[in-house]
Amino acid sequence: MTTIETKKLLEYRLNGTDLIYDCQFHPDHHDWIGFSTIEGDIKIINFNIDDDDGGGGGGDDSKKPTIVHEWQKYHRGNPIRKIRFHQNRMFSISKSIKITDVQTQKMIRKISNGKKKIYSLLVADDYLVCIGDDDGDFKCWDYRMERPIHMSLNECDNYISDLDIDSNKQLVFATSGEGTLSAFNIRARRLEPPQSELFDAGFQTVRYLEEKNKVIVGCEDGVINIFNNNNEWGNISDRYPIRQNNAGHSSIDCMEIIDDEQNMIVFGTSDGTIEIISLFPHQHHETVVENQTKQIECIDVNQITNRIVGVMENQIELFQYDLIRSNNNDEETKSKKQQL
C-alpha cells in the first residue's frame, strides 16, 4: 500500500494579472513553471527553493521566485487559455497556436484557427499538435509543414474542454462540455467509435492511466467517471463521487497524475479544493487545499521533483509530496506477531 504526505513550500501572488488560466512545469528546468493569464501574458518563473524553506526562501533573496522569461500581450492581448512545453519549445493558444523557442524567446511558428477560440491543447509528439475549440472542433496539425492541417473533425456540439493521449501516441481522448468522451485516432485520422453516450453533467478534464489502461474524466457534478480503453468508452466502467453529500455543487475542473503505477491522482475543484485520491481501490488520501471561496484554475505535477503547483485566481501555491510505500510482507509479519 502507498500513502502520500504533502507540505506547502510557498504561497506567491503573481502581480499584474487578475486571473491565471494555466500553468505547467518546464520539462528540463524543473524549478521553472510557466503561467498564462487572462490579460494575454506569459511568465516563466524560477521557484528555486528547498524543501525546508517553507515560504519561498526564508529571507534569502537568491531563493525567492524570479521571472526568467516574460511575454506581454503575446496573442494581441487575448486571453491565453493553455501553455505546454515540449523539449525547449513553448506552445500557447488563443485564436491561434504560437510555437516559441524558450531559449531565444522568439516565435518560430504561428498557426491560425480562424476566428474560433481554442480551448484545449495537446502536443502529441515531435511534429503533431492537437487542439479543441469552443465550437467542438478537433484539429490536429503537423507544425513542420507549410500547410499544417493533418485532420479536422467536428463530433461535439459544445467546447472541447481537455485532451490527453494514450501510451502509443495514437488515440487522443477529448472531453466536451456537453458531457461526452471522444477518441480520435490521429494516425488513421478518424473518430474511433463509439463516442460515449451523452451524460447529464459536462466533462471538464481527462487523463489516461497507462497502468490500468483506463481513461478517467472529471465532471461538473463532482464525479470521476472511468472508461475502459479498449473500444468500450460508450459508457463508464466505474465512477467515483468525490462529494457524497454535496453532489452537483463541486465541479472537477483540472486533474493530473501523481503516480501511474499506484493510480494516484490530484485534482482541483470549483469549490476551491485540491485533493489527492487513488483508484482501484478508490481511496481518498489528502485534501491539500481547502479554500471554499476561490475555484482552482489549474494544477500541474512534476514527478521528478515530487512537486505540485496549484493556482487560485492569481495566487500560486507550491507543494512538496512524498510517496510512502509500505512493505506488505513486513505488515503481514507484524500482524502475525500481534496475533501470537
C-alpha positions as a Markdown table, in Angstrom:
| # | Residue | x | y | z |
|---|---|---|---|---|
| 1 | Met | 0.0 | 0.0 | 0.0 |
| 2 | Thr | 1.2 | 3.5 | -0.8 |
| 3 | Thr | 0.3 | 6.6 | 1.1 |
| 4 | Ile | 1.3 | 10.3 | 0.5 |
| 5 | Glu | 2.4 | 13.2 | 2.6 |
| 6 | Thr | 2.4 | 16.8 | 1.4 |
| 7 | Lys | 4.0 | 20.0 | 2.7 |
| 8 | Lys | 3.4 | 23.5 | 1.5 |
| 9 | Leu | 6.5 | 25.2 | 0.2 |
| 10 | Leu | 5.3 | 28.5 | -1.0 |
| 11 | Glu | 2.4 | 31.0 | -1.5 |
| 12 | Tyr | 3.1 | 33.6 | -4.2 |
| 13 | Arg | 0.8 | 36.2 | -5.8 |
| 14 | Leu | 1.5 | 36.9 | -9.4 |
| 15 | Asn | 1.3 | 40.7 | -9.8 |
| 16 | Gly | -0.1 | 42.3 | -13.0 |
| 17 | Thr | -2.9 | 39.8 | -13.5 |
| 18 | Asp | -6.4 | 39.1 | -12.1 |
| 19 | Leu | -6.5 | 35.5 | -13.3 |
| 20 | Ile | -4.0 | 32.8 | -14.2 |
| 21 | Tyr | -5.5 | 30.4 | -16.8 |
| 22 | Asp | -2.9 | 27.7 | -17.0 |
| 23 | Cys | 0.4 | 26.5 | -15.5 |
| 24 | Gln | 3.0 | 23.9 | -16.4 |
| 25 | Phe | 6.4 | 22.8 | -15.1 |
| 26 | His | 9.2 | 23.0 | -17.6 |
| 27 | Pro | 10.4 | 19.5 | -18.6 |
| 28 | Asp | 14.1 | 20.3 | -18.3 |
| 29 | His | 14.4 | 23.2 | -15.9 |
| 30 | His | 12.5 | 21.6 | -13.0 |
| 31 | Asp | 12.3 | 24.8 | -10.9 |
| 32 | Trp | 10.7 | 26.7 | -13.8 |
| 33 | Ile | 6.9 | 27.0 | -14.1 |
| 34 | Gly | 5.1 | 28.7 | -16.9 |
| 35 | Phe | 1.9 | 30.7 | -16.4 |
| 36 | Ser | -0.6 | 32.1 | -18.9 |
| 37 | Thr | -3.1 | 34.8 | -18.0 |
| 38 | Ile | -6.4 | 36.3 | -18.9 |
| 39 | Glu | -4.6 | 39.5 | -19.9 |
| 40 | Gly | -2.7 | 37.6 | -22.6 |
| 41 | Asp | 0.7 | 37.5 | -20.8 |
| 42 | Ile | 3.0 | 34.5 | -20.3 |
| 43 | Lys | 5.6 | 34.3 | -17.5 |
| 44 | Ile | 8.1 | 31.6 | -16.7 |
| 45 | Ile | 9.1 | 31.8 | -13.1 |
| 46 | Asn | 12.0 | 30.1 | -11.3 |
| 47 | Phe | 10.9 | 28.7 | -8.0 |
| 48 | Asn | 14.4 | 27.8 | -6.7 |
| 49 | Ile | 13.5 | 26.9 | -3.2 |
| 50 | Asp | 14.5 | 24.0 | -0.9 |
| 51 | Asp | 12.1 | 21.7 | 0.8 |
| 52 | Asp | 12.8 | 23.2 | 4.2 |
| 53 | Asp | 12.4 | 26.8 | 3.1 |
| 54 | Gly | 8.7 | 26.7 | 4.0 |
| 55 | Gly | 7.8 | 30.1 | 2.4 |
| 56 | Gly | 9.9 | 30.8 | -0.6 |
| 57 | Gly | 13.4 | 31.3 | 0.6 |
| 58 | Gly | 13.1 | 32.3 | 4.3 |
| 59 | Gly | 14.7 | 35.7 | 3.6 |
| 60 | Asp | 17.3 | 34.6 | 1.1 |
| 61 | Asp | 16.6 | 36.8 | -1.9 |
| 62 | Ser | 18.6 | 34.3 | -4.1 |
| 63 | Lys | 15.9 | 31.7 | -3.5 |
| 64 | Lys | 12.8 | 33.9 | -4.0 |
| 65 | Pro | 10.7 | 33.4 | -7.1 |
| 66 | Thr | 12.2 | 35.3 | -10.1 |
| 67 | Ile | 10.8 | 35.8 | -13.6 |
| 68 | Val | 13.0 | 34.0 | -16.1 |
| 69 | His | 11.1 | 35.0 | -19.3 |
| 70 | Glu | 8.1 | 37.1 | -20.0 |
| 71 | Trp | 5.9 | 37.8 | -23.0 |
| 72 | Gln | 3.3 | 40.6 | -22.7 |
| 73 | Lys | 0.1 | 40.7 | -24.8 |
| 74 | Tyr | 1.5 | 37.7 | -26.7 |
| 75 | His | -1.7 | 36.9 | -28.6 |
| 76 | Arg | -2.6 | 40.6 | -29.2 |
| 77 | Gly | -4.0 | 40.8 | -25.7 |
| 78 | Asn | -6.4 | 37.9 | -26.0 |
| 79 | Pro | -6.6 | 35.5 | -23.0 |
| 80 | Ile | -4.2 | 32.6 | -23.3 |
| 81 | Arg | -6.0 | 29.5 | -22.1 |
| 82 | Lys | -3.2 | 26.9 | -22.3 |
| 83 | Ile | 0.5 | 26.7 | -22.5 |
| 84 | Arg | 2.5 | 23.5 | -23.0 |
| 85 | Phe | 6.2 | 22.8 | -23.1 |
| 86 | His | 7.8 | 20.2 | -25.5 |
| 87 | Gln | 11.5 | 19.9 | -25.4 |
| 88 | Asn | 12.6 | 23.6 | -25.5 |
| 89 | Arg | 9.5 | 24.8 | -27.2 |
| 90 | Met | 6.5 | 26.5 | -25.7 |
| 91 | Phe | 3.1 | 26.2 | -27.3 |
| 92 | Ser | 0.4 | 28.8 | -26.4 |
| 93 | Ile | -3.2 | 29.2 | -27.6 |
| 94 | Ser | -5.8 | 31.8 | -28.1 |
| 95 | Lys | -7.3 | 32.1 | -31.6 |
| 96 | Ser | -4.1 | 30.6 | -32.9 |
| 97 | Ile | -1.2 | 28.5 | -31.8 |
| 98 | Lys | 2.2 | 30.2 | -31.3 |
| 99 | Ile | 5.3 | 28.0 | -31.0 |
| 100 | Thr | 8.1 | 29.7 | -29.3 |
| 101 | Asp | 11.8 | 28.9 | -28.7 |
| 102 | Val | 12.1 | 29.3 | -25.0 |
| 103 | Gln | 15.9 | 29.8 | -25.1 |
| 104 | Thr | 15.8 | 32.6 | -27.7 |
| 105 | Gln | 12.3 | 33.8 | -26.7 |
| 106 | Lys | 11.4 | 34.1 | -30.4 |
| 107 | Met | 8.3 | 32.8 | -32.1 |
| 108 | Ile | 9.2 | 30.1 | -34.7 |
| 109 | Arg | 5.7 | 29.3 | -35.9 |
| 110 | Lys | 2.1 | 30.5 | -35.8 |
| 111 | Ile | -0.9 | 28.5 | -36.9 |
| 112 | Ser | -4.3 | 30.3 | -37.1 |
| 113 | Asn | -7.6 | 28.7 | -36.1 |
| 114 | Gly | -9.6 | 31.4 | -38.0 |
| 115 | Lys | -11.8 | 33.4 | -35.7 |
| 116 | Lys | -12.5 | 30.4 | -33.4 |
| 117 | Lys | -11.1 | 30.5 | -29.9 |
| 118 | Ile | -9.1 | 27.4 | -28.9 |
| 119 | Tyr | -10.0 | 25.9 | -25.6 |
| 120 | Ser | -7.7 | 22.8 | -25.2 |
| 121 | Leu | -4.2 | 21.9 | -26.3 |
| 122 | Leu | -2.1 | 18.7 | -26.5 |
| 123 | Val | 1.4 | 18.3 | -28.0 |
| 124 | Ala | 1.2 | 14.7 | -29.3 |
| 125 | Asp | 4.9 | 14.3 | -30.4 |
| 126 | Asp | 7.7 | 16.0 | -32.2 |
| 127 | Tyr | 5.6 | 17.1 | -35.1 |
| 128 | Leu | 1.8 | 16.8 | -34.3 |
| 129 | Val | -0.1 | 19.2 | -32.1 |
| 130 | Cys | -3.8 | 18.8 | -31.3 |
| 131 | Ile | -6.5 | 21.4 | -30.3 |
| 132 | Gly | -10.1 | 21.5 | -29.3 |
| 133 | Asp | -12.0 | 24.8 | -29.8 |
| 134 | Asp | -15.1 | 26.5 | -28.5 |
| 135 | Asp | -17.3 | 25.1 | -31.3 |
| 136 | Gly | -16.5 | 21.5 | -30.7 |
| 137 | Asp | -13.9 | 21.1 | -33.5 |
| 138 | Phe | -11.0 | 18.8 | -33.0 |
| 139 | Lys | -7.9 | 19.5 | -35.1 |
| 140 | Cys | -4.5 | 18.0 | -35.5 |
| 141 | Trp | -1.7 | 20.0 | -37.1 |
| 142 | Asp | 1.7 | 18.9 | -38.4 |
| 143 | Tyr | 3.6 | 22.0 | -37.4 |
| 144 | Arg | 6.6 | 21.2 | -39.6 |
| 145 | Met | 4.5 | 21.7 | -42.8 |
| 146 | Glu | 3.7 | 24.9 | -44.6 |
| 147 | Arg | 0.1 | 23.7 | -44.8 |
| 148 | Pro | -0.1 | 22.1 | -41.4 |
| 149 | Ile | -3.6 | 20.6 | -41.3 |
| 150 | His | -3.4 | 16.9 | -40.5 |
| 151 | Met | -7.0 | 16.2 | -39.6 |
| 152 | Ser | -10.1 | 18.1 | -38.7 |
| 153 | Leu | -13.4 | 16.7 | -37.3 |
| 154 | Asn | -16.5 | 18.1 | -35.6 |
| 155 | Glu | -18.0 | 15.5 | -33.4 |
| 156 | Cys | -19.0 | 17.6 | -30.4 |
| 157 | Asp | -21.8 | 20.2 | -30.0 |
| 158 | Asn | -20.0 | 22.1 | -27.3 |
| 159 | Tyr | -16.5 | 23.2 | -26.4 |
| 160 | Ile | -13.7 | 20.6 | -26.1 |
| 161 | Ser | -12.6 | 21.1 | -22.6 |
| 162 | Asp | -9.5 | 18.9 | -22.4 |
| 163 | Leu | -7.2 | 16.4 | -24.3 |
| 164 | Asp | -4.9 | 13.6 | -23.4 |
| 165 | Ile | -3.2 | 10.8 | -25.4 |
| 166 | Asp | -2.6 | 7.1 | -24.9 |
| 167 | Ser | 0.9 | 5.5 | -24.4 |
| 168 | Asn | 1.1 | 4.5 | -28.1 |
| 169 | Lys | 0.6 | 8.2 | -29.2 |
| 170 | Gln | -2.3 | 7.1 | -31.3 |
| 171 | Leu | -5.6 | 7.8 | -29.6 |
| 172 | Val | -6.4 | 11.3 | -28.4 |
| 173 | Phe | -9.1 | 11.4 | -25.8 |
| 174 | Ala | -11.3 | 14.5 | -25.8 |
| 175 | Thr | -13.8 | 15.7 | -23.2 |
| 176 | Ser | -16.6 | 18.1 | -24.1 |
| 177 | Gly | -18.7 | 20.5 | -22.1 |
| 178 | Glu | -21.8 | 18.7 | -23.4 |
| 179 | Gly | -20.9 | 15.6 | -21.5 |
| 180 | Thr | -19.2 | 13.3 | -24.0 |
| 181 | Leu | -15.9 | 11.5 | -24.3 |
| 182 | Ser | -14.5 | 11.0 | -27.8 |
| 183 | Ala | -11.4 | 9.1 | -29.0 |
| 184 | Phe | -9.6 | 10.5 | -32.1 |
| 185 | Asn | -7.2 | 8.2 | -33.9 |
| 186 | Ile | -4.5 | 10.7 | -35.1 |
| 187 | Arg | -2.7 | 8.1 | -37.2 |
| 188 | Ala | -5.8 | 6.8 | -39.1 |
| 189 | Arg | -7.3 | 10.4 | -39.0 |
| 190 | Arg | -10.7 | 9.3 | -37.8 |
| 191 | Leu | -13.0 | 9.1 | -34.8 |
| 192 | Glu | -12.8 | 5.8 | -33.1 |
| 193 | Pro | -16.4 | 4.6 | -32.4 |
| 194 | Pro | -18.3 | 4.5 | -30.2 |
| 195 | Gln | -18.4 | 8.0 | -28.9 |
| 196 | Ser | -19.7 | 7.9 | -25.3 |
| 197 | Glu | -23.3 | 8.4 | -24.6 |
| 198 | Leu | -24.4 | 11.9 | -23.6 |
| 199 | Phe | -24.1 | 12.4 | -19.8 |
| 200 | Asp | -26.1 | 14.8 | -17.7 |
| 201 | Ala | -23.0 | 16.7 | -16.5 |
| 202 | Gly | -20.4 | 18.3 | -18.6 |
| 203 | Phe | -16.9 | 16.7 | -18.8 |
| 204 | Gln | -14.1 | 19.1 | -17.8 |
| 205 | Thr | -10.9 | 17.2 | -17.7 |
| 206 | Val | -9.4 | 13.9 | -18.9 |
| 207 | Arg | -6.3 | 11.8 | -18.1 |
| 208 | Tyr | -5.1 | 8.4 | -19.4 |
| 209 | Leu | -3.9 | 5.9 | -16.8 |
| 210 | Glu | -1.4 | 3.7 | -18.5 |
| 211 | Glu | -1.0 | 1.1 | -15.8 |
| 212 | Lys | -4.7 | 0.2 | -15.8 |
| 213 | Asn | -5.4 | 1.2 | -19.4 |
| 214 | Lys | -8.2 | 3.4 | -18.2 |
| 215 | Val | -9.5 | 6.8 | -19.2 |
| 216 | Ile | -10.5 | 9.0 | -16.2 |
| 217 | Val | -12.8 | 12.0 | -16.6 |
| 218 | Gly | -13.5 | 14.8 | -14.2 |
| 219 | Cys | -17.1 | 16.0 | -14.4 |
| 220 | Glu | -19.2 | 19.1 | -13.4 |
| 221 | Asp | -21.3 | 17.0 | -10.9 |
| 222 | Gly | -18.2 | 16.2 | -8.8 |
| 223 | Val | -17.8 | 12.7 | -10.1 |
| 224 | Ile | -14.8 | 11.0 | -11.7 |
| 225 | Asn | -16.1 | 8.7 | -14.5 |
| 226 | Ile | -13.9 | 5.8 | -15.5 |
| 227 | Phe | -13.8 | 4.3 | -19.0 |
| 228 | Asn | -12.0 | 1.2 | -20.4 |
| 229 | Asn | -9.6 | 2.0 | -23.2 |
| 230 | Asn | -10.5 | -1.0 | -25.4 |
| 231 | Asn | -13.2 | 0.5 | -27.6 |
| 232 | Glu | -15.5 | 0.4 | -24.6 |
| 233 | Trp | -15.8 | 4.2 | -24.0 |
| 234 | Gly | -19.5 | 4.2 | -25.0 |
| 235 | Asn | -20.3 | 4.0 | -21.3 |
| 236 | Ile | -18.5 | 4.1 | -18.0 |
| 237 | Ser | -17.0 | 1.0 | -16.3 |
| 238 | Asp | -16.8 | 2.7 | -12.9 |
| 239 | Arg | -17.4 | 6.0 | -11.1 |
| 240 | Tyr | -16.1 | 7.8 | -8.0 |
| 241 | Pro | -18.2 | 10.6 | -6.5 |
| 242 | Ile | -15.9 | 12.9 | -4.6 |
| 243 | Arg | -18.7 | 14.6 | -2.6 |
| 244 | Gln | -21.0 | 12.0 | -1.2 |
| 245 | Asn | -23.3 | 14.6 | 0.4 |
| 246 | Asn | -22.7 | 17.5 | -2.0 |
| 247 | Ala | -23.3 | 16.1 | -5.4 |
| 248 | Gly | -23.6 | 18.6 | -8.2 |
| 249 | His | -22.0 | 21.5 | -6.3 |
| 250 | Ser | -18.4 | 20.8 | -6.9 |
| 251 | Ser | -17.0 | 20.5 | -10.5 |
| 252 | Ile | -13.7 | 18.7 | -11.1 |
| 253 | Asp | -12.0 | 21.2 | -13.3 |
| 254 | Cys | -8.4 | 20.0 | -13.6 |
| 255 | Met | -6.6 | 16.8 | -12.9 |
| 256 | Glu | -3.1 | 15.4 | -13.1 |
| 257 | Ile | -1.4 | 12.0 | -12.4 |
| 258 | Ile | 1.0 | 11.7 | -9.5 |
| 259 | Asp | 1.9 | 8.1 | -9.8 |
| 260 | Asp | 0.6 | 5.9 | -12.6 |
| 261 | Glu | 1.6 | 2.6 | -11.0 |
| 262 | Gln | -0.4 | 3.4 | -7.9 |
| 263 | Asn | -3.2 | 5.0 | -9.8 |
| 264 | Met | -2.8 | 8.2 | -7.7 |
| 265 | Ile | -4.1 | 11.5 | -9.0 |
| 266 | Val | -4.6 | 15.0 | -7.8 |
| 267 | Phe | -7.5 | 17.2 | -8.9 |
| 268 | Gly | -8.8 | 20.7 | -8.4 |
| 269 | Thr | -12.4 | 21.7 | -7.9 |
| 270 | Ser | -14.7 | 24.7 | -8.5 |
| 271 | Asp | -15.3 | 24.9 | -4.7 |
| 272 | Gly | -11.6 | 25.6 | -4.0 |
| 273 | Thr | -10.1 | 22.2 | -3.0 |
| 274 | Ile | -7.1 | 20.3 | -4.2 |
| 275 | Glu | -7.4 | 16.7 | -3.3 |
| 276 | Ile | -5.4 | 13.5 | -3.8 |
| 277 | Ile | -7.0 | 10.1 | -4.3 |
| 278 | Ser | -6.1 | 6.7 | -5.7 |
| 279 | Leu | -8.2 | 4.4 | -7.8 |
| 280 | Phe | -8.6 | 0.6 | -7.8 |
| 281 | Pro | -9.4 | 0.5 | -4.9 |
| 282 | His | -10.8 | 4.0 | -4.6 |
| 283 | Gln | -9.4 | 5.9 | -1.7 |
| 284 | His | -9.2 | 9.5 | -0.6 |
| 285 | His | -5.7 | 10.3 | 0.7 |
| 286 | Glu | -5.5 | 14.0 | 1.5 |
| 287 | Thr | -7.1 | 17.4 | 1.0 |
| 288 | Val | -4.1 | 19.6 | 0.1 |
| 289 | Val | -6.0 | 22.9 | -0.2 |
| 290 | Glu | -9.5 | 23.8 | 1.1 |
| 291 | Asn | -10.3 | 27.4 | 0.1 |
| 292 | Gln | -14.1 | 27.3 | -0.4 |
| 293 | Thr | -14.1 | 30.9 | -1.8 |
| 294 | Lys | -11.9 | 30.6 | -4.9 |
| 295 | Gln | -12.0 | 27.9 | -7.5 |
| 296 | Ile | -8.9 | 26.0 | -8.6 |
| 297 | Glu | -7.9 | 27.3 | -12.0 |
| 298 | Cys | -5.2 | 24.8 | -12.8 |
| 299 | Ile | -2.7 | 22.4 | -11.3 |
| 300 | Asp | 0.4 | 20.5 | -12.5 |
| 301 | Val | 2.7 | 17.8 | -11.2 |
| 302 | Asn | 6.4 | 17.3 | -11.5 |
| 303 | Gln | 7.0 | 13.6 | -10.9 |
| 304 | Ile | 10.8 | 14.1 | -10.9 |
| 305 | Thr | 11.0 | 16.7 | -8.1 |
| 306 | Asn | 7.7 | 15.5 | -6.5 |
| 307 | Arg | 6.1 | 18.9 | -6.6 |
| 308 | Ile | 2.5 | 20.1 | -7.2 |
| 309 | Val | 1.6 | 23.6 | -8.2 |
| 310 | Gly | -2.0 | 24.9 | -7.8 |
| 311 | Val | -3.5 | 28.2 | -8.8 |
| 312 | Met | -6.5 | 30.1 | -7.4 |
| 313 | Glu | -7.1 | 33.4 | -9.4 |
| 314 | Asn | -3.6 | 34.9 | -9.3 |
| 315 | Gln | -2.4 | 33.1 | -6.2 |
| 316 | Ile | 0.2 | 30.3 | -6.7 |
| 317 | Glu | 0.7 | 27.6 | -4.1 |
| 318 | Leu | 3.6 | 25.1 | -4.4 |
| 319 | Phe | 3.8 | 21.8 | -2.5 |
| 320 | Gln | 6.3 | 19.0 | -1.9 |
| 321 | Tyr | 5.0 | 15.5 | -1.7 |
| 322 | Asp | 6.5 | 12.2 | -0.6 |
| 323 | Leu | 5.1 | 8.7 | -1.6 |
| 324 | Ile | 5.4 | 6.3 | 1.3 |
| 325 | Arg | 5.4 | 2.7 | 0.1 |
| 326 | Ser | 4.7 | 0.1 | 2.8 |
| 327 | Asn | 6.2 | -3.4 | 2.6 |
| 328 | Asn | 3.3 | -5.9 | 2.6 |
| 329 | Asn | 5.5 | -8.7 | 3.9 |
| 330 | Asp | 6.5 | -6.5 | 6.8 |
| 331 | Glu | 2.9 | -5.7 | 7.5 |
| 332 | Glu | 1.9 | -9.4 | 7.4 |
| 333 | Thr | 4.7 | -10.4 | 9.7 |
| 334 | Lys | 3.8 | -7.7 | 12.2 |
| 335 | Ser | 0.2 | -8.8 | 12.1 |
| 336 | Lys | 1.1 | -12.5 | 12.7 |
| 337 | Lys | 3.3 | -11.5 | 15.7 |
| 338 | Gln | 0.5 | -9.5 | 17.2 |
| 339 | Gln | -1.9 | -12.5 | 16.8 |
| 340 | Leu | 0.7 | -14.7 | 18.7 |
